[in-house]
């Protein structure tokens, strides 16, 4: 079958699927694209997946929690390579969770039960680490997620210490904020975090059912979310990611959906229901967005990664060049 003959039915199926989604003013609907993963310990299997990040070149990095490894895939889910074994030595893991990449392609992993951050090249070669168990500056109690800003500063959710810590790229401690509670700037088991193009830090404050936003030094700016299942409400927000336009994607662990917001918290749209079918979720965890706006979701309870593409709008060109660019 020719490439052109292959692209046509895919494109038409996406147009049909998009027509079945509710239109949302000011937002771009998303359609199911692909998935990969089953429960297990082989290449491309998970036990279960935890964190996800996408390289500028399109590779998808996934932390595999109880298999104590990082797996790397192409954007369509083809297994490329992996690294990590159980242990506390350099390059080993005990339940890795968060994963992020810096501008040079280096990979940062929260090695949660070893209470440290490990840094690798894009191919998995060990570079450095920092962190020990504790409550002091630069120490961790179950570091959960990691993100970097445009200057290479590293932000870590220190889950059981109910705080965010900030480090220089080499692991030098810089500052921190947060304490246990439900007040402004406090956290009740924060999970993921993301940094926008202006350096503002968005934190998924899980059991407070909200997103809190801070500047890069930890000054509280604003928040949104209340507990519930309505539009813009949050039922244990877990993952948070930001696209190139500043839109914010939030996964809800017990809401079994993805919600999309403007950077100020204005609700835009959502997708997902509880289940195991295409586009359904069971305990979605982390989320990532690539440079083309495709959204990758860790569907933890279903032991898989699901990918969603922005549905072409009625005003987008339909030349072959444009169609092929959507699936390159």
C-alpha positions as CSV (number, residue, x, y, z in Angstrom):
1,X,0.0,0.0,0.0
2,X,1.4,3.4,-0.9
3,X,2.1,6.1,1.8
4,X,-0.7,8.2,0.3
5,X,-3.2,5.4,0.4
6,X,-2.3,4.8,4.1
7,X,-2.6,8.4,5.1
8,X,-6.0,9.0,3.6
9,X,-8.0,6.6,5.8
10,X,-6.1,7.7,8.9
11,X,-6.9,11.4,8.2
12,X,-10.5,10.6,7.4
13,X,-11.0,8.6,10.5
14,X,-9.7,11.5,12.6
15,X,-12.1,13.9,10.9
16,X,-14.9,11.6,11.7
17,X,-13.8,11.2,15.3
18,X,-13.4,14.9,15.7
19,X,-17.0,15.5,14.4
20,X,-18.3,13.3,17.3
21,X,-16.6,15.4,20.0
22,X,-18.4,18.4,21.5
23,X,-17.2,21.8,20.2
24,X,-15.7,24.1,22.8
25,X,-15.2,27.7,22.2
26,X,-11.6,28.8,22.2
27,X,-10.3,25.3,22.5
28,X,-8.9,22.6,20.2
29,X,-10.6,19.2,20.5
30,X,-8.4,16.1,20.8
31,X,-8.8,12.7,19.2
32,X,-7.4,9.3,20.1
33,X,-4.3,8.6,18.1
34,X,-2.6,5.4,19.5
35,X,-1.6,3.5,22.6
36,X,1.0,1.0,23.7
37,X,1.8,-1.1,26.7
38,X,0.5,-4.1,28.7
39,X,1.2,-5.3,32.2
40,X,4.5,-7.1,32.5
41,X,8.3,-6.8,32.6
42,X,9.3,-7.2,28.9
43,X,10.2,-4.5,26.5
44,X,7.2,-2.2,26.1
45,X,5.4,-3.6,29.1
46,X,4.9,-1.8,32.4
47,X,4.4,-2.4,36.1
48,X,2.9,0.2,36.0
49,X,4.0,3.3,34.1
50,X,4.5,6.4,36.2
51,X,6.1,9.5,34.6
52,X,6.3,10.6,30.9
53,X,8.3,13.2,29.1
54,X,8.8,13.9,25.3
55,X,12.1,15.0,23.8
56,X,12.1,17.7,21.1
57,X,13.1,15.0,18.6
58,X,9.9,13.0,19.5
59,X,11.2,10.2,21.7
60,X,8.9,9.4,24.6
61,X,10.6,8.6,28.0
62,X,8.5,6.6,30.5
63,X,9.4,5.6,34.1
64,X,8.4,2.0,34.8
65,X,7.7,2.1,38.5
66,X,8.1,-1.5,39.8
67,X,10.3,-2.7,36.9
68,X,12.8,0.0,38.2
69,X,13.7,1.3,34.7
70,X,13.2,4.0,32.2
71,X,11.9,2.9,28.8
72,X,12.2,5.0,25.6
73,X,9.8,4.8,22.7
74,X,9.2,6.5,19.3
75,X,6.1,8.7,19.1
76,X,4.1,5.8,17.8
77,X,5.1,3.5,20.7
78,X,7.9,1.5,19.1
79,X,10.3,0.4,21.9
80,X,13.7,1.8,21.3
81,X,15.8,1.1,24.4
82,X,15.8,1.2,28.2
83,X,18.0,1.4,31.2
84,X,17.9,0.7,34.9
85,X,17.8,-2.2,37.3
86,X,16.7,-2.5,40.9
87,X,19.1,-1.2,43.5
88,X,20.8,1.9,45.0
89,X,23.9,2.1,42.9
90,X,24.7,4.7,40.2
91,X,22.1,4.2,37.4
92,X,20.0,1.8,39.5
93,X,16.5,2.7,40.7
94,X,14.0,1.9,43.5
95,X,10.6,2.9,42.1
96,X,11.4,5.8,39.7
97,X,8.5,8.2,39.2
98,X,9.1,11.6,37.6
99,X,11.1,12.2,34.4
100,X,12.1,15.4,32.6
101,X,14.6,16.6,29.9
102,X,16.8,19.6,29.8
103,X,17.7,21.7,26.8
104,X,20.7,19.5,26.1
105,X,18.6,16.3,26.1
106,X,19.8,15.1,29.5
107,X,17.2,13.1,31.4
108,X,16.3,13.8,35.1
109,X,14.6,11.0,37.1
110,X,13.2,11.1,40.6
111,X,14.4,7.9,42.2
112,X,11.7,7.9,44.9
113,X,12.6,5.3,47.4
114,X,16.3,6.1,47.1
115,X,15.3,9.7,47.8
116,X,17.5,11.2,45.1
117,X,17.6,12.7,41.6
118,X,19.6,11.0,39.0
119,X,20.7,12.5,35.7
120,X,21.5,10.6,32.5
121,X,22.4,11.3,28.9
122,X,19.5,10.8,26.4
123,X,20.8,7.3,25.8
124,X,20.9,6.4,29.5
125,X,24.5,6.9,30.4
126,X,24.7,7.9,34.1
127,X,26.0,11.5,34.7
128,X,25.4,12.5,38.3
129,X,23.0,12.5,41.3
130,X,22.0,14.4,44.4
131,X,19.8,13.9,47.4
132,X,19.5,11.8,50.5
133,X,16.7,10.9,52.9
134,X,15.6,13.7,55.2
135,X,13.9,17.0,55.7
136,X,16.8,19.4,55.3
137,X,17.8,21.5,52.3
138,X,18.5,19.2,49.4
139,X,17.1,16.2,51.1
140,X,14.0,14.3,50.1
141,X,11.2,12.1,51.4
142,X,9.9,10.4,48.3
143,X,10.7,12.9,45.5
144,X,7.8,12.5,43.1
145,X,8.2,14.7,40.0
146,X,10.8,16.9,38.4
147,X,10.7,19.8,35.9
148,X,13.1,22.3,34.5
149,X,12.8,25.9,33.4
150,X,14.4,27.6,30.4
151,X,17.5,28.4,32.4
152,X,18.1,24.8,33.4
153,X,16.9,25.2,37.0
154,X,15.5,22.0,38.4
155,X,12.2,21.9,40.4
156,X,11.3,18.8,42.5
157,X,8.1,17.8,44.2
158,X,9.3,16.5,47.6
159,X,6.0,14.7,48.2
160,X,6.1,13.5,51.9
161,X,7.8,16.8,52.9
162,X,4.9,18.6,51.2
163,X,7.2,21.1,49.5
164,X,8.9,22.0,46.2
165,X,12.6,22.4,46.1
166,X,14.6,24.3,43.5
167,X,18.2,23.4,42.4
168,X,20.7,24.6,40.0
169,X,21.4,22.2,37.1
170,X,24.3,20.6,39.0
171,X,22.1,19.9,42.0
172,X,23.1,22.9,44.1
173,X,20.3,23.8,46.5
174,X,18.7,27.2,45.8
175,X,15.3,27.5,47.6
176,X,12.1,25.8,48.6
177,X,8.5,26.5,49.5
178,X,5.5,24.7,50.9
179,X,4.3,22.9,54.0
180,X,1.5,20.5,54.8
181,X,-2.0,22.0,54.8
182,X,-4.7,23.5,52.7
183,X,-3.8,27.2,52.9
184,X,-2.2,29.4,50.2
185,X,1.1,27.9,49.2
186,X,0.6,24.7,51.3
187,X,0.2,21.2,49.9
188,X,-1.5,18.0,50.7
189,X,0.5,15.4,48.8
190,X,1.5,17.4,45.7
191,X,2.2,15.1,42.8
192,X,3.4,16.6,39.5
193,X,4.6,20.0,38.4
194,X,5.4,21.9,35.2
195,X,7.1,25.2,34.3
196,X,5.8,27.5,31.6
197,X,7.8,29.7,29.2
198,X,7.8,32.6,31.7
199,X,9.2,30.5,34.5
200,X,6.0,30.1,36.5
201,X,5.6,26.8,38.3
202,X,2.3,24.9,38.2
203,X,1.8,22.3,41.0
204,X,-0.9,19.6,41.1
205,X,-1.9,19.8,44.7
206,X,-3.5,16.3,44.9
207,X,-5.7,16.0,47.9
208,X,-6.5,19.8,48.0
209,X,-8.0,19.2,44.5
210,X,-6.4,22.3,43.0
211,X,-3.6,23.6,40.8
212,X,-1.4,26.2,42.5
213,X,0.8,28.6,40.5
214,X,4.0,30.2,41.7
215,X,6.8,32.3,40.2
216,X,10.2,30.6,39.8
217,X,11.3,31.6,43.3
218,X,8.2,30.2,45.0
219,X,6.0,33.3,45.4
220,X,2.4,32.3,45.3
221,X,0.5,33.8,42.3
222,X,-2.9,32.2,42.0
223,X,-4.8,28.9,42.0
224,X,-7.8,27.1,40.6
225,X,-9.9,24.0,41.3
226,X,-12.4,22.6,43.8
227,X,-13.2,19.0,44.5
228,X,-15.8,17.6,42.1
229,X,-16.5,16.2,38.7
230,X,-17.9,19.3,36.9
231,X,-16.1,21.3,34.3
232,X,-13.0,22.9,35.9
233,X,-13.4,21.0,39.1
234,X,-10.7,18.5,40.1
235,X,-10.8,15.0,41.6
236,X,-7.3,14.4,42.8
237,X,-5.2,16.2,40.1
238,X,-2.1,14.2,39.4
239,X,-0.3,15.1,36.2
240,X,0.2,18.6,34.8
241,X,1.8,19.7,31.5
242,X,2.0,22.9,29.5
243,X,2.0,23.2,25.7
244,X,3.8,25.8,23.6
245,X,0.8,28.2,23.7
246,X,0.7,28.1,27.5
247,X,-2.4,25.9,27.8
248,X,-2.4,23.6,30.9
249,X,-3.3,19.9,30.8
250,X,-4.3,18.2,34.1
251,X,-5.0,14.5,34.6
252,X,-7.3,13.5,37.5
253,X,-6.4,10.2,39.2
254,X,-9.9,9.6,40.4
255,X,-11.7,11.7,37.8
256,X,-10.4,9.4,35.0
257,X,-10.0,12.3,32.6
258,X,-7.8,15.0,31.2
259,X,-8.9,18.6,31.5
260,X,-7.4,21.5,29.5
261,X,-7.2,25.1,30.9
262,X,-5.8,28.4,29.8
263,X,-2.8,29.5,31.8
264,X,-5.0,31.6,34.2
265,X,-7.1,28.5,35.0
266,X,-10.0,29.2,32.6
267,X,-11.6,25.9,31.7
268,X,-11.3,25.0,28.0
269,X,-12.2,21.3,27.5
270,X,-11.9,17.7,28.7
271,X,-11.8,14.2,27.5
272,X,-11.9,10.7,29.0
273,X,-14.2,8.5,31.1
274,X,-13.4,5.5,33.4
275,X,-12.7,2.4,31.4
276,X,-10.2,0.5,29.4
277,X,-11.3,1.4,25.8
278,X,-9.6,3.7,23.5
279,X,-9.6,7.2,25.0
280,X,-10.8,5.9,28.4
281,X,-8.6,5.9,31.5
282,X,-8.2,4.2,34.9
283,X,-6.1,6.3,37.2
284,X,-4.3,8.5,34.7
285,X,-1.0,9.8,36.2
286,X,1.5,12.0,34.4
287,X,1.0,13.8,31.1
288,X,3.3,15.4,28.5
289,X,2.8,17.4,25.3
290,X,5.2,17.4,22.3
291,X,6.0,20.2,20.0
292,X,3.2,19.4,17.6
293,X,0.6,19.5,20.4
294,X,0.1,15.8,20.7
295,X,-0.7,14.7,24.3
296,X,0.7,11.6,25.9
297,X,-1.0,10.3,29.0
298,X,0.2,7.7,31.5
299,X,-2.9,5.5,31.9
300,X,-1.6,3.8,35.0
301,X,-4.4,1.4,35.9
302,X,-4.5,0.1,32.3
303,X,-0.7,-0.3,32.2
304,X,-0.4,1.7,29.0
305,X,0.5,5.1,27.4
306,X,-2.3,6.7,25.3
307,X,-1.6,9.5,22.7
308,X,-4.0,12.1,21.5
309,X,-3.7,14.5,18.6
310,X,-5.3,17.9,18.1
311,X,-8.2,17.5,15.7
312,X,-7.7,19.4,12.5
313,X,-9.9,22.5,12.5
314,X,-12.2,23.4,9.6
315,X,-9.9,26.3,8.7
316,X,-6.7,24.3,8.5
317,X,-5.4,23.6,5.0
318,X,-5.9,20.0,3.7
319,X,-3.0,19.8,1.3
320,X,-1.0,16.6,1.2
321,X,1.9,18.4,2.7
322,X,-0.2,19.5,5.7
323,X,-1.8,16.1,6.1
324,X,1.6,14.3,6.1
325,X,3.0,16.8,8.6
326,X,0.4,15.7,11.1
327,X,1.7,12.1,11.0
328,X,5.4,12.5,10.3
